[in-house]
Amino acid sequence: MHIGRCALVLLAVSAFGQDLQSTDPEERAKAAKSYREAGADAIPTLVPLLSDAERDVRLEAVRSIVTIGTQHSLDPLIQALKDSDPEVQIRATDGLVNFYVPGYVQKGMARLTASIRGRFDRENRDIVDNWITVRPEVISETGKLAKSGASMESRANAARAIGILRGKAALPDLVASLQTKDTTVLFEALIAMQKIGDFSAGPRARPLLRDLDERVQIAAIETVGLLRATDSIPDLQKVFDSSKSVRVRRAALTSLAMLPDPTSRPLFERGFTDKDDKVRAAAAEGFARLNQPADIELLQQAFDAEEKMAARLGIAFALVALGQTKIEEFSPLTYLVNTLNSRAYRDVVEPYLTELARKPEVRNQIYQFVAKATRDEKIGLARILAVTGDRESVAQVEWISKDGDSEVAQEGLRALKAIRARLN
């Protein structure tokens, strides 16, 4: 069957190959499309089409090169980043990301809609695994595109790609792109800076803490917190006090909690009794990082009385951070691990447990959950240990990697690779 399919593909390519030289742009575009199933050997034939005078021909050539998708696609796609058409630039960018994050294009994260801006409606959370090395020229050329692409959409898309690929070398280009007034570019550049995680970039987001676009403002607030921009503390305090948006107030208090400072304590105390449960959660995070044992009694009382899950998770995080690491049926640590089973809250609890598991005493307690963990708990614990694990974690992750559930085993294998890459 495989031989027969290859023969059909070759016949199709042969039939259309002559049309690559056609004077009719539509025929050249059809010919370029016909090569999608031809494999890497077809790439040298497609490369000249990247310089075709007709945009549609160049676009179909890029699509075919992306579909072929081997390492031989990289140089042509880097070339296509320099195209004058924004959609060609976007397709080439997505193809480069897809090489390092397989399935990126196919799963629809990069699919263009009738309105190109529609693709940026949701925050992208993809990020390349830490043991993967991205070619320097992929990062450098994508960085140039983020700074000066043919359209704001292609610039925003390039910024998104830099974040996914952890392109630290392109950080100056992301910072330069913050000078634009385009909200989509600003948002994608800020999220990319968060993914790269270079603390030196944190202060660059400070001017956007009062941006008129709430989405950009919140992204800037998150960025200064995640990148530990302590010079932003007074600004964040003012934003929390003055904003009428609960989403902005939540973000401001969450970032202040990441930048623990005694001057923020009155805000945490006020936030802890706020009517919004996520503000209460952020306040609990603040108490956790202020690291005052005297707060344990207050937090324990609140943990027992709290009815809203977001706030209760934040309080549980604070209690574990302050040393309450016992494994009992209703203990804070057990509550956090069990919440990995919740589709609605696993994205909240994984970061909590990841931060907590950086402490050896908490990580050792987490090991005790592995043997009896549910499917979702194993997946979550593998992801957590992938970031925080050390040599002692290897045995736990190896056990997960041998699970009979293929998805669980895959997460275990990824965690093993991540730990070993860090140890080496």
PETA-V620080 format. One line per field, one symbol per residue. phi: phi as a letter, one per 40 degrees, with the letter a starting at -180 (. if undefined). burial: 1 if it has 16 or more other C-alpha atoms within 10 Angstrom, else 0. A space follows every 10 residues. Layout:
phi: ???
burial: ???
This chain:
phi: .ccccccccc ccccccdccc ccccdccccc ccccccbcgc cccdccddcc bcccdccccc ccdcccccgc cccccccccc cccccccccc ccdccccccc bdgdcccgcb ccbdbdcccb cbccbcaccc ccbcddcccc cccdcccacc accccccccd cdcccfcdcc ddcccccccc bccccdcccc ccccccgccc cdcccdcccb dcccccdccc cccccccfcc ccddcccccc cbcccccccd ccccccccbd adccddcccc ccbccccccc cccccccdcc fbdccdcdcc ccccccbccd ccccccdccc cchcbcbbdb cdcccccccc ccccbccccd cdcccccccd ccdcccdccd cbccdccccc cccccdcbcb cccdcccccc cbccccccdc cccccdcccc cccc
burial: 0000000011 0110011011 0000101111 1111111111 0110011011 0100111111 1111111110 0011011101 1110111111 1111111111 1001100011 0100000011 0001011111 0001000111 1111111111 1111111111 1111111101 1011101100 0011111111 1111111010 1111110111 0000111111 1111111111 0110111011 0000000111 1111111111 0001101100 1100011111 1111111111 1000110011 0110010001 1111111111 1101100000 1111111111 1000010111 0111111100 0110111011 0010011111 1111111111 0011011101 1010000111 1111111110 0000
